[in-house]
């Protein structure tokens, strides 16, 4: 490894958007660094780069490296040297994934987030999937976090037994459950003795992938979340986590209801809606890369109205 790995703590990681120049669609490095610094100041536990919200599927290898380096640079130079980065290193073959993990490591990343392969999904047996992850983990210079998100990989859904089996590999240290299956999170967290804010456990991180289930995930014994809503409401996402961990369950649940409504708006609207709301309320965000749809005027207004109360709450939080 090129750097001492930064330790991931229980809490809220934000799956950051990738910001582009409006004319050229090149990565806007200055805007990205501004955005990531805003997230870091909100108290998040890590930055997740080039995931679904980050349009990882639209990025070249060179652009992924640029993002990692630029984000690491601004964090290190702004008092957040110990804040880890998680990078989506998903691809279709063991060879390519390992190559991406090595590049991420060289650029300063701390963890690799990896989806199961999908192009030949009909041919992949359970053993194929197990071999894929164990082979990648054995060759990756940085720890691996499994990424279970069935809709983007042809329906492949890692079940709790497979995740539990894979957790025994010393370089597989967690799972992001964007399947939002709370029963699965509970089974895995219990069996592997997942890390929480009150319990070191085995060191395995069980993390949901949606902000509408922060409280349910913690109740299920999970470690935290990796969420796209945090691009818009980072302080609110962190606060609901902190309230629950402080035993203020009624307050946590009340805030969770506000976040659940906001999260659904942005999940339904996709990356376009996240960037649109950032533009409406924080004066940056822009558009996604083609062929994702551009935000139409009526949709922008609808999304802004839907997030108004949540953004007002966010802006009232002092950190």
C-alpha atoms as one frame of an Amber mdcrd trajectory, in Angstrom:
protein
   0.000   0.000   0.000   1.123   3.541  -0.716  -0.375   5.027   2.423  -1.278
   3.979   5.937  -4.904   2.949   5.744  -7.261   5.285   7.551  -9.674   3.505
   9.852 -13.370   3.588   8.993 -15.552   4.436  11.986 -19.279   3.782  12.489
 -21.400   6.583  11.105 -22.500   8.174   7.865 -20.550   7.997   4.625 -21.727
  10.138   1.724 -21.760   8.645  -1.769 -20.665  11.860  -3.405 -21.883  13.067
  -6.760 -19.282  13.843  -9.422 -19.515  17.429 -10.611 -18.894  18.285 -14.258
 -18.272  21.415 -16.299 -21.565  22.451 -17.901 -20.070  22.824 -21.374 -17.320
  20.216 -21.644 -18.546  17.558 -19.178 -14.993  17.450 -17.795 -14.720  16.899
 -14.048 -14.925  20.229 -12.230 -12.130  19.690  -9.721 -12.635  22.997  -7.913
 -16.353  22.344  -7.420 -15.641  18.775  -6.287 -13.195  19.928  -3.653 -15.636
  22.573  -2.425 -18.405  19.966  -2.191 -16.316  17.350  -0.399 -15.085  19.902
   2.125 -18.708  20.848   2.849 -19.467  17.166   3.506 -16.418  16.679   5.718
 -17.344  19.677   7.866 -20.766  18.104   8.468 -19.186  15.268  10.458 -19.375
  12.349   8.028 -17.178   9.293   8.631 -15.888   8.898   5.054 -16.361   9.926
   1.430 -17.495   7.308  -1.082 -16.272   8.059  -4.598 -17.432   6.985  -8.079
 -20.418   4.983  -6.890 -23.895   5.112  -8.391 -24.509   8.708  -7.299 -20.986
   9.514  -8.435 -21.703   8.257 -11.954 -18.865   5.773 -11.678 -20.145   4.034
 -14.800 -19.510   7.269 -16.729 -15.909   7.745 -15.601 -12.685   6.671 -17.265
  -9.854   5.089 -15.288  -7.932   8.356 -15.518 -10.907  10.331 -14.188 -11.345
   7.996 -11.206  -7.711   8.552 -10.297  -8.118  12.312 -10.712 -11.149  12.303
  -8.395  -9.438  10.272  -5.693  -6.321  12.438  -5.782  -8.248  15.723  -5.782
 -10.464  14.637  -2.899  -7.530  13.334  -0.885  -5.663  16.584  -1.513  -8.434
  18.832  -0.190  -9.124  16.607   2.820  -5.453  16.448   3.788  -5.014  20.179
   3.328  -8.099  21.160   5.321  -7.671  19.281   8.581  -9.334  16.024   7.532
  -6.246  13.906   6.975  -7.764  10.978   8.902 -11.065  10.943   6.982 -11.099
   7.775   4.845 -12.176   7.421   1.238 -14.068   4.468  -0.222 -13.858   4.029
  -3.997 -16.106   2.024  -6.288 -13.704  -0.326  -8.097 -16.345  -2.488  -9.768
 -15.742  -4.138 -13.144 -16.525  -7.423 -14.876 -13.386  -9.511 -14.385 -11.151
 -10.260 -11.434  -8.214  -8.896 -13.411  -9.845  -5.526 -14.122 -11.190  -5.079
 -10.602  -7.773  -5.777  -9.104  -6.260  -3.263 -11.517  -8.782  -0.638 -10.368
  -8.022  -1.443  -6.721  -4.320  -0.941  -7.348  -4.928   2.361  -9.094  -7.181
   3.496  -6.246  -4.514   2.580  -3.716  -1.856   4.496  -5.637  -4.113   7.566
  -5.707  -4.636   7.439  -1.930  -7.910   5.527  -1.453  -8.481   3.482   1.689
 -11.197   0.977   0.746 -12.582  -0.570  -2.450 -16.346  -0.947  -2.934 -17.092
  -3.815  -5.318 -20.262  -5.010  -7.043 -20.649  -8.603  -8.231 -19.983  -9.078
 -11.961 -23.107  -8.944 -14.121 -22.477  -9.250 -17.861 -22.560 -13.060 -17.809
 -24.847 -13.197 -14.777 -26.721 -16.233 -16.096 -23.490 -18.230 -16.035 -22.356
 -17.257 -12.554 -22.958 -19.908  -9.928 -22.785 -19.173  -6.237 -19.261 -20.575
  -6.263 -18.302 -18.253  -9.142 -19.412 -15.242  -7.116 -17.592 -16.480  -4.035
 -14.425 -17.051  -6.054 -14.735 -13.617  -7.661 -14.769 -11.770  -4.358 -12.153
 -13.917  -2.625  -9.781 -13.717  -5.599 -10.174  -9.933  -5.766  -9.705  -9.550
  -2.015  -6.595 -11.735  -2.050  -4.938  -9.525  -4.680  -6.255  -6.086  -3.718
  -3.819  -3.838  -1.842  -6.738  -2.160  -0.028  -9.596  -3.738   1.956 -12.741
  -4.729   0.088 -16.324  -3.750   0.919 -18.968  -5.855  -0.831 -21.599  -3.845
  -2.711 -25.005  -5.514  -2.876 -27.222  -3.552  -5.281 -29.297  -6.029  -7.328
 -30.968  -3.565  -9.774 -27.647  -2.508 -11.333 -26.187  -6.018 -11.748 -28.949
  -7.887 -13.518 -30.713  -8.871 -10.311 -27.791 -10.666  -8.651 -28.519 -10.497
  -4.927 -25.877 -11.629  -2.454 -27.699 -13.542   0.275 -26.797 -13.375   3.937
 -25.134 -16.804   3.954 -22.748 -15.847   1.144 -21.916 -12.492   2.743 -21.247
 -14.236   6.061 -18.989 -16.780   4.337 -17.081 -14.031   2.522 -16.610 -12.067
   5.745 -14.096 -14.669   6.892 -11.614 -13.421   4.283  -9.170 -11.112   6.091
  -9.339  -8.461   3.360 -13.154  -8.365   3.074 -14.155  -5.917   5.774 -17.747
  -4.912   5.097 -20.845  -4.813   2.944 -23.009  -2.011   1.615 -26.618  -3.229
   1.567 -28.313  -1.090  -1.078 -30.802  -3.940  -1.303 -32.304  -2.296   1.822
 -33.046  -5.752   3.236 -33.088  -5.136   6.975 -33.513  -8.816   7.777 -30.335
  -9.527   5.828 -28.478  -6.734   7.618 -29.601  -8.124  10.966 -28.571 -11.690
  10.125 -25.164 -10.633   8.853 -24.498  -8.130  11.648 -25.413 -10.707  14.284
 -23.465 -13.599  12.801 -20.268 -11.687  12.010 -20.416  -9.529  15.163 -20.422
  -6.285  13.188 -18.712  -3.168  14.463 -20.962  -0.484  15.975 -20.311   2.782
  17.790 -20.600   0.961  21.120 -18.977  -2.339  20.192 -15.755  -2.981  18.302
 -16.878  -6.448  17.310 -15.085  -8.273  14.536 -14.223  -5.177  12.527 -16.797
  -5.965   9.827 -18.873  -2.986   8.661 -22.563  -3.645   7.898 -23.860  -0.524
   6.136 -27.197   0.256   4.528 -27.259   2.152   1.244 -30.310   4.361   1.703
 -30.959   7.267   4.062 -34.544   6.196   4.665 -33.319   3.354   6.856 -30.630
   4.888   9.071 -32.572   4.224  12.278 -33.775   0.751  11.198 -30.213  -0.209
  10.248 -28.858   0.805  13.638 -31.699  -1.054  15.342 -30.741  -4.124  13.301
 -27.184  -3.985  14.615 -25.652  -2.291  11.589 -22.584  -0.077  11.580 -23.968
   2.877   9.663 -24.869   3.935   6.140 -23.446   5.024   2.787 -26.016   7.418
   1.342 -26.614   9.737  -1.583 -28.991  11.992   0.367 -25.948  13.167   2.291
 -24.911  15.231  -0.728 -27.804  17.554   0.095 -28.388  16.895   3.806 -25.090
  15.713   5.324 -25.609  17.327   8.742 -29.113  15.881   9.044 -27.948  12.368
   8.164 -25.171  12.600  10.740 -27.567  14.013  13.327 -30.075  11.169  13.080
 -27.203   8.720  13.571 -25.920  10.663  16.582 -29.384  10.976  18.135 -29.974
   7.240  17.909 -26.552   6.394  19.311 -27.175   8.823  22.198 -30.349   6.939
  23.087 -32.649   9.751  21.935 -34.822   7.356  19.976 -37.955   9.499  19.657
 -35.966  12.447  18.309 -34.059  10.156  15.970 -37.257   8.641  14.625 -38.829
  12.060  14.104 -35.842  13.204  12.056 -35.778   9.868  10.231 -39.308  10.527
   8.976 -38.184  13.839   7.468 -35.180  12.176   5.822 -37.235   9.270   4.510
 -39.530  11.613   2.602 -36.575  13.555   1.208 -34.701  10.389   0.302 -37.587
   8.986  -1.713 -37.759  12.156  -3.802 -34.094  11.854  -4.737 -34.128   8.081
  -5.186 -37.047   8.424  -7.591 -35.397  11.324  -9.429 -31.945   9.741  -9.537
 -28.637  11.546  -9.923 -30.327  14.300 -11.936 -32.524  15.242  -8.981 -29.643
  15.243  -6.487 -27.668  17.676  -8.639 -30.760  19.760  -9.311 -31.517  20.221
  -5.612 -27.877  21.099  -4.929 -28.176  23.753  -7.629 -31.464  25.076  -6.250
 -30.316  25.446  -2.650 -26.503  25.603  -2.666 -25.771  27.186  -6.065 -23.719
  24.328  -7.473 -24.468  20.850  -8.786 -24.940  21.116 -12.519 -26.060  18.257
 -14.717 -25.166  14.575 -15.017 -23.275  13.230 -17.977 -25.211  12.162 -21.023
 -27.200  10.014 -21.619 -28.729  10.666 -18.171 -31.596  13.143 -18.532 -31.173
  16.847 -17.900 -33.380  18.452 -15.266 -36.458  20.062 -16.802 -37.825  23.269
 -15.273 -40.979  21.698 -13.825 -39.021  18.819 -12.308 -36.484  21.202 -10.765
 -39.285  23.158  -9.126 -41.011  19.998  -7.917 -37.829  18.586  -6.380 -36.959
  21.898  -4.733 -40.404  22.144  -3.144 -40.234  18.538  -1.936 -36.870  19.148
  -0.217 -37.650  22.620   1.161 -38.467  21.610   4.747 -35.521  19.223   4.960
 -33.058  21.806   3.621 -34.361  24.399   6.086 -33.791  21.898   8.898 -30.309
  21.158   7.537 -29.365  24.813   7.437 -30.426  25.244  11.049 -28.017  22.612
  12.372 -24.892  24.045  13.988 -21.712  21.949  13.877
